[in-house]
């Protein structure tokens, strides 16, 4: 029964290109392509143009093989151990994930310490470990986001300097931007414009949403922080997106979205849908009562589901 659990935990659906797999596993593309040529593992499928597409199970396989070789096994020994005489035996997948609840706490404290110590090398190692254990969305929602909230609270309490907070923010922004560029496509199933309120400077939540959306096949234009209403409306008229998703982290910037949402929904056809979210609405849900459009949810993954529902497309 445990084997069945792990069988269904990792999808066989091909969806990730070579660059994305290298990004998520930390294994160079040349390495796992060599494994494929010599041992037939992983087993990507090919697009009509001949490009490799990998599944979640392929990614789990690469992570597991990486960890076993790091422990001292040769790649041939690791593959023999994985197959163990019966390729249908999936017990090795038990060690491709770690579901111990204390793991998140341990990773969180280590990441906060690394970032507030300006140690990007250690922070990279911690994130690499997290990506090896958990899906990308979980890493950002259960590790990165709480760590950044804690760092922000430490700064407000005077426990760390503003430079430490800025270092941490820029480190995470670089990670998100790299992922956005890796997954972003120009022919997704719908166009979503993601931006922050006119005076909103904190854009990590919006950037995280943009990353999650492109990972789920949406075409995204990301406009970043402090987007003036006039320029936003001009951009919407030009690009004609299916949905405009906006973020606010404070009551002040959330109030600005009231005018923004009304202006967007008052545009002539084709009028886009308007969605919003952010820390301000999570902390003060009453703010949603007067807002036009749709509250997208308390986190980026919930927002992805709501975007699909708004636009009438399965995730």
Order of alpha helices (4+ residues) and beta strands (2+ residues): alpha-alpha-alpha-beta-beta-alpha-alpha-alpha-alpha-alpha-alpha-alpha-beta-alpha-beta-alpha-beta-alpha-beta-alpha-beta-alpha
